[in-house]
Amino acid sequence: MDDIEEQKILKEFGKRLQKLRKAKKLSIRNFAYAAELSVSYVQKLEAGMSNPSYTTLIKIVNTLGLELNEFNMRS
């Protein structure tokens, strides 16, 4: 995978994360606290500027009340 493709995926991930977080009516601060992540890190994720580890991804989906397969970026 080249850098351009990776950046595109990260941007899509960030948009999906933000959409799901807002659908749950969670502020970035409340979401970050619940997921045990820093606010600045969640901001970077939503901006597509950071690539989450698997452990972080699990924290994110658990905080959103989802299963990993429900975090489909094509929805």
Summary of the structure (lengths in Angstrom):
residues: 75
radius of gyration: 11.6
end to end distance: 22.7
largest distance: 34.8
contacts: 181
relative contact order: 0.17
helix: 67%
strand: 0%
